[in-house]
Amino acid sequence: MIVFLNGLSISSIVISTALGHCGRGFFPYLLFPNYRKLVSTVKLEKISVATKSSTRFPRVGNFAMKDPRTWKYVQRLPNMGMLNAYGLTKAIQEILEAIEIFCFYFETEKWILELNFSCPNSEEVIAENIQMALRCATKVKKLYPSIAVIAKTNIVHPYHFYTMLGGAGADCIHTINTIPYTMLSDSVSSLEHVGGDGVSGEPAFQKEFPYISKISNWTSLPLIFGCGVVNRHNMDMYFEAGAQSVSICTLVARAPKKVRELILEFGN
């Protein structure tokens, strides 16, 4: 468990984005009994959920359930893997506007915010946005000091970025979301034309774990490690590498029954 200075905490297992915008599940997954049971277990066991976000303006590559033309932007890969082209808002002003709206409706500034600096799934774009990410974290903490900020990072970020995030005011690190398709294959992915091709799930685990295992040498911030968790052994490897919490996403969509078993075995 990770406890923040504002008194809020997150559990030792985190479900990341795969339970939708409000944490109550994605349609059509809710049509499947094992997924519904998982949603119920997450609530009963008080498992923390990092909810899915949206871009303020339309972006090619983002999945929308009501638009069948976008379904191709999330594809299954062998061995419990997935390929997606999601991209997120990067403009600092848009993020601050979103925080202001949230605070207005919920009438509180005491909450946990994850700033996703790992999308779109392009090595070049992520590398170029390091300074923007640092400015964003600094600005958010300056205006909303009681918000606990989680910085979500990518395998292409240099290690000194983690040290810099601590100086910028981040309260926690969450890594990794996905890895670029090019790190797994010399071929061109089917989603390259829409600006992103991030691979998650088991195919990414062996590639990203050596990178993750060194992060604790560069920061004293609490760590959430994820990407590629398919069994208890993967979770144990992350905890041994310095994680205080482990996140699960792709497995929720591919094998919700297995995720429920991991939660009941491990607890919160």
Contacts in CASP RR format, 6 or more apart in sequence:
PFRMAT RR
TARGET T0000
AUTHOR 0000-0000-0000
METHOD contacts of the structure
MODEL  1
MIVFLNGLSISSIVISTALGHCGRGFFPYLLFPNYRKLVSTVKLEKISVA
TKSSTRFPRVGNFAMKDPRTWKYVQRLPNMGMLNAYGLTKAIQEILEAIE
IFCFYFETEKWILELNFSCPNSEEVIAENIQMALRCATKVKKLYPSIAVI
AKTNIVHPYHFYTMLGGAGADCIHTINTIPYTMLSDSVSSLEHVGGDGVS
GEPAFQKEFPYISKISNWTSLPLIFGCGVVNRHNMDMYFEAGAQSVSICT
LVARAPKKVRELILEFGN
1 9 0 8 1.000
1 10 0 8 1.000
1 11 0 8 1.000
1 12 0 8 1.000
1 244 0 8 1.000
1 245 0 8 1.000
1 268 0 8 1.000
2 9 0 8 1.000
2 10 0 8 1.000
2 172 0 8 1.000
2 222 0 8 1.000
2 224 0 8 1.000
2 244 0 8 1.000
2 245 0 8 1.000
3 9 0 8 1.000
4 112 0 8 1.000
4 148 0 8 1.000
4 171 0 8 1.000
4 172 0 8 1.000
5 148 0 8 1.000
5 171 0 8 1.000
6 110 0 8 1.000
6 146 0 8 1.000
6 147 0 8 1.000
6 148 0 8 1.000
7 110 0 8 1.000
8 110 0 8 1.000
8 111 0 8 1.000
8 112 0 8 1.000
8 148 0 8 1.000
10 48 0 8 1.000
10 112 0 8 1.000
10 224 0 8 1.000
10 245 0 8 1.000
11 45 0 8 1.000
11 46 0 8 1.000
11 47 0 8 1.000
11 48 0 8 1.000
11 245 0 8 1.000
11 267 0 8 1.000
11 268 0 8 1.000
12 244 0 8 1.000
12 245 0 8 1.000
12 246 0 8 1.000
12 266 0 8 1.000
12 267 0 8 1.000
12 268 0 8 1.000
13 47 0 8 1.000
13 48 0 8 1.000
13 235 0 8 1.000
13 245 0 8 1.000
13 246 0 8 1.000
13 247 0 8 1.000
13 248 0 8 1.000
13 262 0 8 1.000
13 263 0 8 1.000
13 266 0 8 1.000
13 267 0 8 1.000
13 268 0 8 1.000
14 47 0 8 1.000
14 48 0 8 1.000
14 49 0 8 1.000
14 50 0 8 1.000
14 174 0 8 1.000
14 224 0 8 1.000
14 245 0 8 1.000
14 246 0 8 1.000
14 247 0 8 1.000
14 248 0 8 1.000
15 23 0 8 1.000
15 42 0 8 1.000
15 47 0 8 1.000
15 48 0 8 1.000
15 49 0 8 1.000
15 50 0 8 1.000
15 247 0 8 1.000
15 248 0 8 1.000
15 249 0 8 1.000
15 252 0 8 1.000
15 259 0 8 1.000
16 49 0 8 1.000
16 50 0 8 1.000
16 174 0 8 1.000
16 177 0 8 1.000
16 226 0 8 1.000
16 247 0 8 1.000
16 248 0 8 1.000
16 249 0 8 1.000
17 50 0 8 1.000
17 51 0 8 1.000
17 52 0 8 1.000
17 53 0 8 1.000
17 249 0 8 1.000
18 26 0 8 1.000
18 52 0 8 1.000
18 248 0 8 1.000
18 249 0 8 1.000
18 250 0 8 1.000
18 252 0 8 1.000
18 253 0 8 1.000
19 25 0 8 1.000
19 26 0 8 1.000
19 39 0 8 1.000
19 42 0 8 1.000
19 49 0 8 1.000
19 51 0 8 1.000
19 52 0 8 1.000
19 252 0 8 1.000
20 26 0 8 1.000
20 51 0 8 1.000
20 52 0 8 1.000
21 51 0 8 1.000
21 52 0 8 1.000
21 53 0 8 1.000
21 54 0 8 1.000
22 51 0 8 1.000
23 39 0 8 1.000
23 49 0 8 1.000
23 51 0 8 1.000
24 39 0 8 1.000
25 35 0 8 1.000
25 39 0 8 1.000
26 52 0 8 1.000
26 65 0 8 1.000
26 253 0 8 1.000
27 65 0 8 1.000
28 65 0 8 1.000
29 35 0 8 1.000
29 253 0 8 1.000
29 256 0 8 1.000
30 36 0 8 1.000
30 39 0 8 1.000
32 256 0 8 1.000
34 256 0 8 1.000
34 257 0 8 1.000
34 260 0 8 1.000
35 252 0 8 1.000
35 256 0 8 1.000
37 256 0 8 1.000
37 257 0 8 1.000
37 260 0 8 1.000
38 252 0 8 1.000
38 256 0 8 1.000
38 257 0 8 1.000
38 259 0 8 1.000
38 260 0 8 1.000
38 263 0 8 1.000
41 47 0 8 1.000
41 260 0 8 1.000
41 263 0 8 1.000
41 264 0 8 1.000
42 49 0 8 1.000
42 263 0 8 1.000
45 263 0 8 1.000
45 264 0 8 1.000
45 267 0 8 1.000
45 268 0 8 1.000
46 268 0 8 1.000
47 263 0 8 1.000
47 268 0 8 1.000
48 245 0 8 1.000
50 114 0 8 1.000
50 150 0 8 1.000
50 174 0 8 1.000
50 247 0 8 1.000
53 88 0 8 1.000
53 89 0 8 1.000
53 116 0 8 1.000
54 62 0 8 1.000
55 62 0 8 1.000
55 87 0 8 1.000
55 88 0 8 1.000
55 89 0 8 1.000
56 89 0 8 1.000
56 94 0 8 1.000
56 97 0 8 1.000
56 98 0 8 1.000
59 87 0 8 1.000
60 194 0 8 1.000
60 195 0 8 1.000
61 70 0 8 1.000
61 73 0 8 1.000
61 85 0 8 1.000
61 86 0 8 1.000
61 87 0 8 1.000
61 191 0 8 1.000
61 194 0 8 1.000
61 195 0 8 1.000
61 196 0 8 1.000
62 70 0 8 1.000
62 73 0 8 1.000
62 85 0 8 1.000
62 86 0 8 1.000
62 87 0 8 1.000
63 70 0 8 1.000
63 71 0 8 1.000
63 73 0 8 1.000
63 74 0 8 1.000
63 84 0 8 1.000
63 86 0 8 1.000
64 70 0 8 1.000
72 190 0 8 1.000
72 191 0 8 1.000
73 84 0 8 1.000
73 85 0 8 1.000
73 86 0 8 1.000
73 191 0 8 1.000
73 194 0 8 1.000
74 82 0 8 1.000
74 83 0 8 1.000
74 84 0 8 1.000
74 85 0 8 1.000
75 82 0 8 1.000
75 83 0 8 1.000
75 84 0 8 1.000
75 190 0 8 1.000
75 191 0 8 1.000
76 82 0 8 1.000
76 83 0 8 1.000
76 254 0 8 1.000
77 83 0 8 1.000
77 199 0 8 1.000
77 203 0 8 1.000
78 203 0 8 1.000
79 202 0 8 1.000
79 203 0 8 1.000
80 201 0 8 1.000
80 202 0 8 1.000
80 203 0 8 1.000
80 228 0 8 1.000
80 230 0 8 1.000
80 250 0 8 1.000
80 251 0 8 1.000
80 254 0 8 1.000
80 255 0 8 1.000
81 199 0 8 1.000
81 200 0 8 1.000
81 201 0 8 1.000
81 202 0 8 1.000
81 203 0 8 1.000
81 204 0 8 1.000
81 228 0 8 1.000
81 250 0 8 1.000
81 254 0 8 1.000
82 199 0 8 1.000
82 200 0 8 1.000
82 201 0 8 1.000
82 250 0 8 1.000
82 253 0 8 1.000
82 254 0 8 1.000
83 181 0 8 1.000
83 189 0 8 1.000
83 190 0 8 1.000
83 191 0 8 1.000
83 197 0 8 1.000
83 198 0 8 1.000
83 199 0 8 1.000
84 121 0 8 1.000
84 178 0 8 1.000
84 191 0 8 1.000
84 198 0 8 1.000
84 200 0 8 1.000
85 120 0 8 1.000
85 121 0 8 1.000
85 191 0 8 1.000
85 194 0 8 1.000
85 195 0 8 1.000
85 196 0 8 1.000
85 197 0 8 1.000
85 198 0 8 1.000
86 119 0 8 1.000
86 120 0 8 1.000
86 121 0 8 1.000
87 119 0 8 1.000
87 120 0 8 1.000
87 121 0 8 1.000
87 196 0 8 1.000
88 116 0 8 1.000
88 119 0 8 1.000
88 120 0 8 1.000
89 95 0 8 1.000
89 98 0 8 1.000
90 129 0 8 1.000
90 132 0 8 1.000
92 132 0 8 1.000
92 135 0 8 1.000
92 136 0 8 1.000
92 139 0 8 1.000
95 115 0 8 1.000
95 136 0 8 1.000
95 140 0 8 1.000
96 139 0 8 1.000
96 140 0 8 1.000
96 143 0 8 1.000
99 113 0 8 1.000
99 140 0 8 1.000
99 143 0 8 1.000
99 144 0 8 1.000
99 147 0 8 1.000
102 111 0 8 1.000
103 109 0 8 1.000
103 144 0 8 1.000
109 144 0 8 1.000
109 146 0 8 1.000
109 147 0 8 1.000
110 146 0 8 1.000
110 147 0 8 1.000
111 147 0 8 1.000
111 148 0 8 1.000
112 147 0 8 1.000
112 148 0 8 1.000
112 150 0 8 1.000
113 140 0 8 1.000
113 147 0 8 1.000
113 148 0 8 1.000
113 149 0 8 1.000
113 150 0 8 1.000
114 149 0 8 1.000
114 150 0 8 1.000
114 151 0 8 1.000
114 152 0 8 1.000
114 174 0 8 1.000
115 133 0 8 1.000
115 136 0 8 1.000
115 137 0 8 1.000
115 140 0 8 1.000
115 149 0 8 1.000
115 150 0 8 1.000
115 151 0 8 1.000
115 152 0 8 1.000
115 170 0 8 1.000
116 152 0 8 1.000
116 177 0 8 1.000
117 126 0 8 1.000
117 129 0 8 1.000
117 133 0 8 1.000
117 136 0 8 1.000
117 151 0 8 1.000
117 152 0 8 1.000
117 153 0 8 1.000
117 154 0 8 1.000
117 157 0 8 1.000
118 126 0 8 1.000
118 152 0 8 1.000
118 153 0 8 1.000
118 154 0 8 1.000
118 175 0 8 1.000
118 176 0 8 1.000
118 177 0 8 1.000
118 178 0 8 1.000
119 177 0 8 1.000
119 178 0 8 1.000
120 126 0 8 1.000
120 195 0 8 1.000
120 196 0 8 1.000
121 178 0 8 1.000
121 180 0 8 1.000
121 181 0 8 1.000
121 195 0 8 1.000
121 196 0 8 1.000
121 197 0 8 1.000
121 198 0 8 1.000
122 180 0 8 1.000
122 195 0 8 1.000
122 196 0 8 1.000
123 156 0 8 1.000
123 180 0 8 1.000
123 182 0 8 1.000
126 154 0 8 1.000
126 156 0 8 1.000
126 157 0 8 1.000
127 156 0 8 1.000
127 157 0 8 1.000
130 157 0 8 1.000
130 158 0 8 1.000
130 161 0 8 1.000
130 164 0 8 1.000
133 151 0 8 1.000
133 161 0 8 1.000
133 165 0 8 1.000
134 164 0 8 1.000
134 165 0 8 1.000
134 168 0 8 1.000
135 168 0 8 1.000
137 149 0 8 1.000
137 151 0 8 1.000
137 165 0 8 1.000
137 168 0 8 1.000
137 169 0 8 1.000
137 170 0 8 1.000
138 168 0 8 1.000
138 169 0 8 1.000
140 147 0 8 1.000
140 149 0 8 1.000
141 147 0 8 1.000
141 149 0 8 1.000
141 168 0 8 1.000
141 169 0 8 1.000
141 170 0 8 1.000
148 171 0 8 1.000
148 172 0 8 1.000
149 169 0 8 1.000
149 170 0 8 1.000
149 171 0 8 1.000
149 172 0 8 1.000
150 170 0 8 1.000
150 171 0 8 1.000
150 172 0 8 1.000
150 173 0 8 1.000
150 174 0 8 1.000
150 224 0 8 1.000
151 165 0 8 1.000
151 170 0 8 1.000
151 172 0 8 1.000
151 173 0 8 1.000
151 174 0 8 1.000
152 174 0 8 1.000
152 175 0 8 1.000
152 177 0 8 1.000
153 161 0 8 1.000
153 162 0 8 1.000
153 165 0 8 1.000
153 173 0 8 1.000
153 174 0 8 1.000
153 175 0 8 1.000
153 176 0 8 1.000
154 175 0 8 1.000
154 176 0 8 1.000
154 177 0 8 1.000
154 178 0 8 1.000
154 179 0 8 1.000
155 175 0 8 1.000
155 176 0 8 1.000
155 179 0 8 1.000
155 180 0 8 1.000
155 183 0 8 1.000
155 207 0 8 1.000
155 208 0 8 1.000
155 211 0 8 1.000
156 180 0 8 1.000
157 175 0 8 1.000
159 214 0 8 1.000
159 215 0 8 1.000
159 217 0 8 1.000
159 218 0 8 1.000
160 218 0 8 1.000
162 173 0 8 1.000
162 215 0 8 1.000
162 218 0 8 1.000
162 219 0 8 1.000
162 221 0 8 1.000
163 218 0 8 1.000
163 219 0 8 1.000
165 173 0 8 1.000
165 219 0 8 1.000
165 221 0 8 1.000
166 219 0 8 1.000
166 221 0 8 1.000
170 221 0 8 1.000
171 221 0 8 1.000
171 222 0 8 1.000
172 221 0 8 1.000
172 222 0 8 1.000
172 223 0 8 1.000
172 224 0 8 1.000
173 215 0 8 1.000
173 219 0 8 1.000
173 221 0 8 1.000
173 222 0 8 1.000
173 223 0 8 1.000
173 224 0 8 1.000
174 224 0 8 1.000
174 226 0 8 1.000
174 247 0 8 1.000
175 212 0 8 1.000
175 215 0 8 1.000
175 223 0 8 1.000
175 224 0 8 1.000
175 225 0 8 1.000
175 226 0 8 1.000
175 227 0 8 1.000
176 204 0 8 1.000
176 208 0 8 1.000
176 211 0 8 1.000
176 212 0 8 1.000
176 225 0 8 1.000
176 226 0 8 1.000
176 227 0 8 1.000
177 200 0 8 1.000
177 227 0 8 1.000
178 198 0 8 1.000
178 199 0 8 1.000
178 200 0 8 1.000
178 204 0 8 1.000
178 227 0 8 1.000
179 198 0 8 1.000
179 199 0 8 1.000
179 200 0 8 1.000
179 204 0 8 1.000
179 207 0 8 1.000
179 208 0 8 1.000
179 227 0 8 1.000
180 197 0 8 1.000
180 198 0 8 1.000
180 199 0 8 1.000
181 189 0 8 1.000
181 191 0 8 1.000
181 192 0 8 1.000
181 197 0 8 1.000
181 198 0 8 1.000
181 199 0 8 1.000
182 189 0 8 1.000
182 197 0 8 1.000
183 199 0 8 1.000
183 207 0 8 1.000
184 199 0 8 1.000
184 203 0 8 1.000
184 204 0 8 1.000
184 207 0 8 1.000
189 196 0 8 1.000
189 197 0 8 1.000
189 198 0 8 1.000
190 197 0 8 1.000
191 197 0 8 1.000
191 198 0 8 1.000
200 227 0 8 1.000
200 228 0 8 1.000
200 249 0 8 1.000
200 250 0 8 1.000
201 227 0 8 1.000
201 228 0 8 1.000
201 229 0 8 1.000
201 230 0 8 1.000
201 249 0 8 1.000
201 250 0 8 1.000
201 251 0 8 1.000
201 254 0 8 1.000
202 228 0 8 1.000
202 230 0 8 1.000
203 228 0 8 1.000
204 227 0 8 1.000
204 228 0 8 1.000
205 227 0 8 1.000
205 228 0 8 1.000
205 229 0 8 1.000
205 230 0 8 1.000
205 234 0 8 1.000
208 227 0 8 1.000
208 228 0 8 1.000
209 237 0 8 1.000
209 241 0 8 1.000
212 225 0 8 1.000
212 226 0 8 1.000
212 227 0 8 1.000
212 238 0 8 1.000
212 241 0 8 1.000
213 241 0 8 1.000
215 223 0 8 1.000
215 241 0 8 1.000
216 223 0 8 1.000
216 241 0 8 1.000
216 242 0 8 1.000
222 244 0 8 1.000
222 245 0 8 1.000
223 242 0 8 1.000
223 243 0 8 1.000
223 244 0 8 1.000
223 245 0 8 1.000
224 243 0 8 1.000
224 244 0 8 1.000
224 245 0 8 1.000
224 246 0 8 1.000
224 247 0 8 1.000
225 238 0 8 1.000
225 241 0 8 1.000
225 242 0 8 1.000
225 243 0 8 1.000
225 245 0 8 1.000
225 246 0 8 1.000
225 247 0 8 1.000
226 238 0 8 1.000
226 243 0 8 1.000
226 246 0 8 1.000
226 247 0 8 1.000
226 248 0 8 1.000
226 249 0 8 1.000
227 247 0 8 1.000
227 249 0 8 1.000
228 234 0 8 1.000
228 250 0 8 1.000
228 251 0 8 1.000
229 235 0 8 1.000
229 238 0 8 1.000
229 246 0 8 1.000
229 247 0 8 1.000
229 248 0 8 1.000
229 251 0 8 1.000
229 262 0 8 1.000
230 251 0 8 1.000
230 255 0 8 1.000
230 258 0 8 1.000
231 258 0 8 1.000
231 262 0 8 1.000
232 262 0 8 1.000
232 265 0 8 1.000
232 266 0 8 1.000
235 246 0 8 1.000
235 262 0 8 1.000
235 266 0 8 1.000
238 246 0 8 1.000
239 246 0 8 1.000
248 259 0 8 1.000
248 262 0 8 1.000
251 258 0 8 1.000
251 259 0 8 1.000
252 259 0 8 1.000
END
